[in-house]
Amino acid sequence: QVQLVESGGGLVQPGGSLRLSCAASGSILSIGVAGWYRRVPGKERELVAGITSGGRTNYADSVTGRFTISRDNAKNTVYLQMNSLKAEDTAVYLCNAMGRTTTGFYNNWGQGTQVTVSS
């Protein structure tokens, strides 16, 4: 069984920064592709940033230049550094990761962490 646990959300003023973490635990052997998504009531879930097992990254146009996704394979953790935050970044941020377990493969979601950008 694999669990993904996000942390690092909170309330921040416009222009501020936050770093989100997504820690994977359980019978995992590795994290392959991982991504951060965000969900706002009334809107479709949006892919914010993704990272491959080789470290290749991609970003939504709305966050390019402000957000950075990274990974620490030794810790089975994926991060999202968010700078120059705007009110429109307010959302629940969710982590998704796929990879191998001791018995097969997994594709899991975390429970989400709230990010609120407001003065």
LUMLUMPA-981930 format. One record per residue (C-alpha): residue number from 1; residue in one letter; x, y, z. Coordinates in pm, whole numbers, plus 50000, padded with zeros to 5 digits. Last residue first. Layout:
# residues N
{NUM "A" {X Y Z}}
...
END
This chain:
# residues 119
{119 "S" {49633 54013 50193}}
{118 "S" {49542 53687 50030}}
{117 "V" {49700 53381 49875}}
{116 "T" {49544 53066 50015}}
{115 "V" {49706 52727 49960}}
{114 "Q" {49516 52427 50091}}
{113 "T" {49684 52087 50094}}
{112 "G" {49557 51780 49915}}
{111 "Q" {49471 51424 50015}}
{110 "G" {49747 51268 49810}}
{109 "W" {49687 51083 49489}}
{108 "N" {49817 50745 49381}}
{107 "N" {49923 50552 49073}}
{106 "Y" {50099 50234 49182}}
{105 "F" {50286 49949 49022}}
{104 "G" {50366 49589 49104}}
{103 "T" {50462 49379 49403}}
{102 "T" {50753 49561 49566}}
{101 "T" {50610 49885 49436}}
{100 "R" {50684 50073 49116}}
{99 "G" {50592 50421 49016}}
{98 "M" {50323 50679 48976}}
{97 "A" {50275 50997 49170}}
{96 "N" {50000 51255 49207}}
{95 "C" {50015 51549 49444}}
{94 "L" {49724 51775 49515}}
{93 "Y" {49707 52149 49570}}
{92 "V" {49380 52294 49697}}
{91 "A" {49351 52638 49548}}
{90 "T" {49460 53001 49568}}
{89 "D" {49701 53064 49282}}
{88 "E" {49463 53332 49152}}
{87 "A" {49553 53551 49448}}
{86 "K" {49912 53558 49326}}
{85 "L" {50228 53397 49454}}
{84 "S" {50562 53541 49354}}
{83 "N" {50729 53211 49440}}
{82 "M" {50603 52854 49466}}
{81 "Q" {50851 52574 49527}}
{80 "L" {50680 52243 49458}}
{79 "Y" {50849 51939 49606}}
{78 "V" {50849 51566 49544}}
{77 "T" {50959 51319 49808}}
{76 "N" {51078 50960 49795}}
{75 "K" {51352 51062 50041}}
{74 "A" {51642 50922 49840}}
{73 "N" {51465 51024 49520}}
{72 "D" {51455 51390 49617}}
{71 "R" {51238 51564 49360}}
{70 "S" {51184 51905 49209}}
{69 "I" {50904 52125 49080}}
{68 "T" {50965 52498 49041}}
{67 "F" {50698 52768 49037}}
{66 "R" {50731 53133 48932}}
{65 "G" {50889 53124 48587}}
{64 "T" {50606 52919 48442}}
{63 "V" {50304 52934 48673}}
{62 "S" {50023 53039 48438}}
{61 "D" {50175 52859 48140}}
{60 "A" {50136 52527 48320}}
{59 "Y" {50469 52365 48380}}
{58 "N" {50685 52083 48252}}
{57 "T" {50987 51911 48401}}
{56 "R" {51243 51651 48298}}
{55 "G" {51409 51501 48605}}
{54 "G" {51479 51155 48470}}
{53 "S" {51193 50999 48664}}
{52 "T" {50968 51259 48509}}
{51 "I" {50846 51583 48662}}
{50 "G" {50514 51758 48633}}
{49 "A" {50380 52102 48717}}
{48 "V" {50045 52279 48760}}
{47 "L" {49806 52027 48610}}
{46 "E" {49459 52173 48654}}
{45 "R" {49149 52020 48809}}
{44 "E" {48844 52158 48637}}
{43 "K" {48680 52467 48777}}
{42 "G" {48374 52532 48992}}
{41 "P" {48561 52501 49319}}
{40 "V" {48939 52533 49259}}
{39 "R" {49163 52231 49227}}
{38 "R" {49535 52223 49184}}
{37 "Y" {49769 51964 49041}}
{36 "W" {50127 51872 49125}}
{35 "G" {50290 51595 48930}}
{34 "A" {50496 51283 48955}}
{33 "V" {50637 51038 48702}}
{32 "G" {50844 50756 48846}}
{31 "I" {50868 50737 49221}}
{30 "S" {51062 50434 49334}}
{29 "L" {51054 50104 49516}}
{28 "I" {50733 50169 49703}}
{27 "S" {50597 49947 49975}}
{26 "G" {50470 50228 50187}}
{25 "S" {50555 50595 50187}}
{24 "A" {50551 50886 49946}}
{23 "A" {50614 51238 50069}}
{22 "C" {50470 51532 49880}}
{21 "S" {50613 51865 49989}}
{20 "L" {50491 52216 49919}}
{19 "R" {50715 52518 49941}}
{18 "L" {50556 52857 49988}}
{17 "S" {50644 53205 49872}}
{16 "G" {50509 53557 49897}}
{15 "G" {50415 53808 49631}}
{14 "P" {50053 53814 49742}}
{13 "Q" {50035 53733 50113}}
{12 "V" {50047 53375 50235}}
{11 "L" {49802 53142 50405}}
{10 "G" {49890 52777 50425}}
{9 "G" {50023 52475 50243}}
{8 "G" {50345 52299 50334}}
{7 "S" {50234 51940 50346}}
{6 "E" {50124 51665 50111}}
{5 "V" {50107 51298 50209}}
{4 "L" {50115 51023 49948}}
{3 "Q" {50041 50673 50067}}
{2 "V" {50127 50343 49904}}
{1 "Q" {50000 50000 50000}}
END
